[in-house]
Amino acid sequence: MKQKLIALILISFFCSMKAQTFSIGGGLGWNVLMFDRSNELGATINFISSMSLNEIFAFDFRPGFTIAKDYFGGNLGGYLKIFPVEESAYLIIGMKWHWNRGDSRTGHGTRNDVFQLPTLGLGFKINVVSFELLYEKPYPDGLTWAYIFNQYYYAHNFNNILSLNIGLSFQL
């Protein structure tokens, strides 16, 4: 039964194959970092390289940089775009890694760590311009720390990130 399911998936994948296309571009994103008691705004700049596997699937590779008050550093993301209906609307599933630049002050600071961010989203593409709304769940969830009574405490519970991205990409 398992082999028949795998064969069916492979047959449908190869039947929908077209010539692979490559595109490159860049994007800007506006982020809302959500904590238990507050929100922060941030911005993201990404380089985007994309490869269309077929008419249904495309893979994006996005290195970039994020700037926010306590969330500052480099990003690296890999995303699968799924075009279920037509080539203009798509779903996004992927993973982003963020290398946060920590900052230490007397008694408190920002975590110097790598955050893993599973990502889900929706996108819409018009010619070379794309608009995306992404939801990211950070792990670990403590962004800032405090040193109180000889113990470290993570002061913020870092719950979610909502991002609105605008990108330009040109086919090679």
N, C-alpha and C positions, 0 to 999 in steps of 0.2 A: 504494500500500500504506500509506504514512504517513497519507494523508488518511482512509482507511477506519478505521485504528486510532484516530485522533483523533475521528472521528465516533462510533465505538463507545463511546469513553470519555465523550464529551459526552452521548450518548443515555442511557447507564447512570446518569450523574450526574443529569440532569434527571428521569429516571424515579423516582429515589429521593428527590427533593426533597420537603420538607415545609415548613410554615410556619417561618420562622427564629425561633429563640428566643434571648433574651439573658439572661445571668445575671452577677451580680457577687458578689464575696466577698473573702476573704482567706485567707492560709495561713501556716503555720510550717514550716520545714524544718530538719533536722539534717544537717550535712555532714561527710564525712570527706575531707579534702584529702590526697592521696597523693603523697609525694615519694619519691626514690630510697632514702633512708635513714630516713625517719620519716613519721609521719602527724600531722595537726592536726585538731582538731575545730572546727566553726563552726556558726553558725545563720543562717537566712535568714527574713526577713519579706517577704511578697509581697501586693500587691493583685492580685486576679484578675478580669478581665473576659473573658467567654466568649460566643461566638456559634456556635450550631449551624447549620451550612450545610444539613445533611440528616440522615438517620438514621445515616449512616456517618461523616461528618466534622464536626468542630467545630474552631474556631480560638480559642486563648487568647492574650491579651495580658497580660503580667505585669511591671509595674514593681515594684521592691523594693529591699531593702538586705541585704547580707551582712556578718556580723561574724565574724572569725577573727583569729588573732594577726598574721599578715602579709598577710591577704587581707581588706581592709576597704573597703567602698564601695557605690555604687549599682549596681543591675542593671536590665536591660531585656530581656525575653524574648518571643519569638513562637513558639508551638507549634501543631502540627497534631495533633489527637487523632483516632485512627482506631478505630472501634468495629466490629471484624470479625464478632463473633458476636452480642452483645447489648449493651444500653445500659449495663451495669454494669462490664464489663471493657474496657480500651482500651490501645492503643499510643500512645506519644508520640514525635514527631519534631520537632525544632526547633533554634533558635539563641538563645543568651543572650549579651549583652554585659555585661561587668562593668568599671566604672570604678574601678580600684584607687587608693586614696589612698597615695601613696608616703611613705616616711619615710627621712630621711637621717641617719645617725650618722657618727661618725669612722671612716672606713675601710670601712663597710658600710651597707646600707640595703635598703629594699623598693622594688620597681619601681613607678613612677608611670605607669601605662599602661592601655590598654583591652584587656581579654582577651576573645577570641572563644571561645565554648564550644558547639560542636555537641553536641546532646543527644539521647539515646535513652532510652526508659523504658517502664515498665508501670504502669498505674493501675487502680484499682478504686473504683467509686462506689456508695455506699449512701445513697439519698435525697439529702440536701444535703452529706454528708461524703464526701470523696475521700481515698484513700491512694495515694501514688505512690512508686516507686523509680526514680531517675534516674541515668544515667551521663553525665558530661560530660568532654570532652577539651579542656583549655585550650590556647590558642595566643595569645601565645608561652608557652613552657614554663619560662622562668626567672623566678622570683618575687622572689628576693632577690639582691643583688649585693654583691661585695666588691672593694675597690680595693687590689691587691697589686702591688708592683713597677711602679708607674705604668701599670697596665692594669686594666680592669674585667673581672670574672669573675662569672658567674651561679652562685651557690653552690648553689641548690636546682634540681633538675630536677622541675618541677611536672607530674606524670604524669596524674592523673585526679582527679575528684571523684565520690563516690557520695553521693546525697542521698535521704533519706526525708522526704517532705512529707505534711502533713495539711492539708486545705483545707476551707473551708465556702463554699458558693456558693448564692445564692438567685435563682430565676428572676424576671425582671421581667415 
